[in-house]
Amino acid sequence: MDDTATLNMETRDELKSENLRFLLVLLFAFSLPFDRFYSTILLMLLIVCTFAGLNRKKWKQIPRQIWIFQMFFFLACLGYPYSADKHEAGFMIEKQLALLAFPLILPLAIKFTKERVRYLLIALTLGSLAALFFLFANVANVIIFGHLPVSLIFSKEFFNHGFSGPLAIHAGYLSLYVSLSIIFLATELAKPSRLNRKLFLIACIGFLSAGLFFLASRNSILTTTFIICIIYPLFYVRKKVIFLGTIFILFAAAIFLANQVGYFHDRFSSDLITDINAGGYNFEGAEPRVERWKAGLELVPHSPIFGYGTGDEAGMLKTKFVEKELFISYLEGFNAHNQYLSYLLKNGLIGLIIFLGCLVYYLKIAIKAKSFIYLSFLVCMIIGFFTENILDANKGIYYFALFNTFLGYTFLKTDTDTVQIPQHSVNEK
């Protein structure tokens, strides 16, 4: 009897400890849109709490596929020995430690369930809503106390980095969080529920969409639209013709309204054309990405197999920027702004093939598990990698390391934990 009571007490204590660790994970997800200081502190607390309650049994919770989820960190380490800039290489490896830590710490800290995936996404959504509320409040404060006309809210100063600036976060990364939040709330909307809950979800989606509009990330807006219009109906909609008809009307109305805003119109027309049109640029802003991509591709033949090493990307690109008279890119020390090209430069064809192989493996997990959320997350990342070095910035590293590990580990065992396509669709009522 005493042994049973002791065992029950130990079980309860372990459950409380695990709940505490999961709370830290949730707070980490919530903190992503805010200053990196909070995320770093929470990560350190999670590591300390995890190792404080460590025992032999927990090591068995680590999946044998862990190395695949840590591979991007190992690629950075592999490129260190032959890097010409060891200081920058070491700094890059230090930044990417989260890619090593999360796949190791999370299975030691908590058990993965689909319900916990939902809580994690709720935490991210609440963080995104709070961040956007703060940013819109800042815009209102500037307009009201600056005695400015309300119409000024649609000027370029309040879009993109001008909008996300008060939080000191890159608009592209905040857009990733907002995009996944919208996609998650769309899955919640598909579940049978009362009218007041559906109206609340629609209001939240509308608010997040407004934030995505002001963040003006072409990548995230187009990716979110693609996922909602193409992938979402495959999982959640029976009456696809009605759904697509409704989406088409809403999309047409959104395009018409967005077309009335000068900055937004230019960003998705002339600015977009300039960004992808080699040689067709002026000196009013940064040179087109395609020019930087061309500069990077010209470096590849000189070290195609192993690349130039971790930390050498920006330095090598500078030599080409000068040669091509891309002076803004040179002065700003821009990287390739393309994760695929970045790995090609740092780790060569071998690194790029490994990188792509890992992405294919993650996609295989998502498709086999029929996980709309994991698939959507990966699609957002895969498309985002075309225009940003997401895994070279702390906000991108933390986001990818947390969600790819949590979602990937949750859906690894597809035989026992497969996500079922809901029986109720958004158009049944």
N, C-alpha and C positions, 0 to 999 in steps of 0.2 A: 504493500500500500504506500509506504513511504517512498519507495523507488518510483512508483507511478506518479505520485504527487510531485516529486522532484523533476521527473521527466516533463510533466505538464508545465511546470513552472519555467523550465528551461526553454520549452517550446514557445510559451507566451513571451518570454523575454526576447527570444530570437525574432519573433514576429514583430514585436515593438521596434526592435533595432532595424529590421528590414523596412518597416513602414517609415522610419525616420530617414533611412537612406533614400528611399523612393521619393520622399518629400523633398530632399535635396536635389534629386534629379528633376523633379517638377519645377522647383524654383530656378534651377539652371535654365530650363527651357523657357520659363517666363522671362528671365533676365536677358535673353539673347538680344532683343532690340535695344537694350540700354548699354551703359558704359561697360567695357570689358572687365573693369575692376570687379564688378559683382559676379560675373560668370567665373572669373579666375578664383575668387575666394570660395565660391560654392563648390567648384571642382576640387579644390584643395581639401575642403571639409569632407567631401564625399570620399576622397582617397583615404583620409585619416580615419573616418568612421568605418570604412570598409576593412582596412587592415587591422583596426582595433578589435573587430569581432571575427577575425579570420580563423578558420580551422581547416583540417585536412579535407573534410567532406566537401567543402565549397569549391576546391580546386577541380572537382569532378564536374562542376556546373559549366566549366569553360568548354565551349564546343571545339572540336578538333579542327574546325575550319577557321579558327581565330586568325591564323597567319594571313588568310586572304583578306580579312577585314583590316589588317595592319599593313598590308602590302605597300600602300602609298608612302607610309613612313619609311619602310625599308628601302624604297627606291631613292628617297632623299639621302639615306645613309650610304647606299651604294655609290652615289655620285660624289661623295665627299672626298675620297682619296685622290682623285685626279682633278679636283677643282683648283682653279688658279687663285680663287679668292676664298681662302679657308675661313676667314672671319665671317663673311656673308653666308657661306655654306653652313657654318655652325649656328648662326642666327636663324637660318631657315629651318634647320633640323629642330632647334629649340621650339620654334613656333609650331611645328607639326607634331610635337609630343602628344597632343590630344588624340591624334590618329593612332598612336600606340596605346595610349592610356585607356580610352573608352572601351575598346574590345576586350581588354583585360579586366578592368575594374567593374564594369556593369554586371557581368555574370557572377562575379564574386559578391556584389552588393545586393542584387535583387533577382527575383525570378521573373521571367518574361511571360506575359499573358496578353491576349488581345484586349482585355479590359484596361490593362495598364497602358497599352498603346493609345487608347482613347483618352485616358487621363493626361498622357503626355501631350497629345495634340490639343486638348482643352487648355493646358498650361501655356503652350505656344500661342494659341489664339487669344487668350486673355492678355498675354504680353504684347501681342500685336495691336490689339484694341486699345490698350493703355497707352502705348507709344503713339498711335495715331491720334488719340484724344489729346495728348499733350501737344502734338505738332499742330493740330487744328486750333487748339486753344492759343498757341503761340501766334498763328496767323491772325486770329481774331484780335489778339492783344495788339499786334502791330497796326492793324487797320483802324481799330477803335481809338487807341491812345495816340496814334500818329495822325489822327484826323484825316485819314486817307479815304478816297472814294472806294466803295465796296467792289466796284468793277475791277479794281487793281488786284484783287485776289487771283485773277486769271492771267496776270503778267508773269513773265518768265522767272522773276525773282522768287516766286512761291512754288515753283515746280522743281522736280528732280532733286539735285543736291541742295538747292535753296530751300526746299521743303524739309528734307531730312537733316539739314545742317544743325539745328538746335540740339539734336541728340548725338551729334558728332558721329553719325553712322553713314556709310556709303549707301546711297539710295538703292543700288542694285541688290545689296544684301538684305536690307529691310524689305524690299520687294519679294525676295524669296520666302521670307517668313510669312508675309501677308498672303502671298499666293497659296502656300500650303494651308494656311488658315481658312481661306475661302473654299478650297477644295474639300477640306475636312467638314466644314459646316454644310456643304452641299450633300455630303453623305449622311449627315444628321437629319437634313431636311427630307431625305428619302425614306426615313423610318416613319412608321405610323405613329402619329402623336396628335395632341389637341391643337386646335386652331391657334390659340394664343402662343403656344410654343413655336409653331411654324412661323407665325408673324414675327416673333422675336428673332428667330434664326434669319429670316429674310432681311430684317432691319440690320442685323449684324453683318450679313453678307454685303448689303448695300453700303454700310459704313466702311467696311474693308475695301470694297471696290472703289469707293471715292478716294480712299488713301492710295490705292494702287494707281489711280488716275493722276493724282498729284505727284506721286513718286516718278511717274512717267518713264518707267523702265520698259523699253520696247520688248526686250526679251521676256520679262515676266508677264506682261500683258498678253502678248501673242501666245505664250506657252499655256497660260491659264485658260485662255479662250479655246485653244486646241483641245486641252484636256476635258473641259466642260462640254464642248460640242461633239467631240469624237469618242473619247475613252469613257467618259461618265455614262452615256446611254448604253454602252455595252454591258455595264455592270448593274445599273439601277433603273433603267427605263424600259417598260414594255411597249407602250404606245410611242414609238420613236418618231413617227411622222408628226404627231401633235407636238411632242417635245421640241423637235428640231424646228418646226414652224414657229413656235413661241420664241425659241432662242434666236431665230433669224430676225423676227420683229424687234426683239429687245436689242439685238446686235446692231441692226440698221438704225434704230433710234439713238443708240450710244454713239455710233459713228457720226450721225448728223449733228448731235450736240457737241461732240469733241471737235468737229470740223469748224465749229463757231469760235473755238478758242485758238487764237493765233499761234501761241507757242506749241500747243499740242499738235495742231495741223502741220506746222513746220517740222516738228520732231519726227513725225511719221511719214513725211513726204520728202521735202528738199533735204533735211538733215540726214535722213536715212539713206537717201540716194548718194549724198556726199560721202557718208561713212563707208559705203561699199563701192564707190566709184574711184578706182585708181587714177590718180593724176588730176581729178576734177575737184580740187579743194582750194580754199583761200586761206588767208592767215588770220582769220577772226577767231579761230578756236583750234583745238588740237587736231592734228592731221588724221585723216581717215584710218580706221583700224586696218583696212585692207593694205594700206601702205606699210604699216608696221608688220603685218603678216608676211608681205612680200620680202621685207628686210630680213625677217627671221628665217624664211624658207631659203634665202640665198646663203645663209650660214650653214645650213644642214649638210650640204655635200662635203664640207671640209672635215666633218666628224660625224658621219651618218650612223655608225653602229652604236657607239657608247655615248655620244653627245659631248658636251663641254664640261659637265659636272654640275653638281648642286651649287647654287649661288652665283654662277657665271652668266646667267641668262641676260640680266640687265646690262652688265658690262660689255658683253659681246654685241648686244643689240645697239649699244651706243656707237660702236664703230661703224655700223651700217647706217644709223640715223644721220651721222655727220656726212657720210658719203652720199646719201640721198637727200640731204638738206632738209631733214625732218627735225628742225631745230627745237620746236616745242617739245617733241617727244624726247629729244636728247636732254634738254634742260630739266624736264620733269622726271627723267630716269624711268620712263615707262617700261613695263615688261611687255610680253607679247600680246596680252589681253586675249589669250586663247590657251586654255589648259592643255589641249592636245599638242599644239605647237610648242608649248612650254616644256612638256615632257620629252618631246622630240629633240629640243635643244639641250636639255639638261641630261637626259639619259639615253638619247639616240633611239634608233628603231627598236632596240630591245626593250627599253623603258616604255615606249609608246604601246608596243604589243602587250606588255604585261598590264599596263593601265587599262587598255581596251578589254583585255581578257577578264579583268576583275569586274568591270562594268557589265560585261555579258553575263558573268556568274551571278551578280546581284539581280539582274533582270530575269534570269532563269528562276531564281528563288521566288521573285514577285509573281511571275506568270504561273509557275507551278502551284503556288499557294492561292492564286486568284485574288491577290491583295491589291485592290484598287489604290489604296493609300500609298503603299510601298512603290507600286508601279508609277504613280503620279509623281512621287518624290524623285524617283530616278529620272523620269522624263524631264522634270524641271532642272535637275542637275546636269544631265547630259546636254541639254540645249544651252543651259547657262554657261557650260564649259567652253562654248564656241566664242563667247565674247568677253569672258573674264577669267583671270587666274584665281578661281575661287579657293583653291587649296593652298594659296600662298598668303592669304589674309586671315587674321585671327577669327573674324566674324564668320567667314566661310568655313574655316577649319572646324571650329566648335560646332557649327550647325551640321555639317556633313558627318563629323565623327559621332555625334550623339544620335542623330536620326537614322543614319545608315546602320549603325550598330544595333540600335534598339529594334528597328523594323526588321533588319536582316536576321537577327538572332530569333526574333519572335516567330518568323515564318519559315525558319529552316526546316522544322519538323512538319512538313506538309501532310504527312499521312495521319497525324493525330491532331493537328491544329490548323485545319484548312478553313480559310474564310469563305463562307457560303454566300452566294449571290442572294440578296434579300428577296423574299417572296412578294413584298409589297413595293410597288413602284411609285414614283412621284406623281404619276398621272392617274392613279386608280380612283382617287376621290374627286 
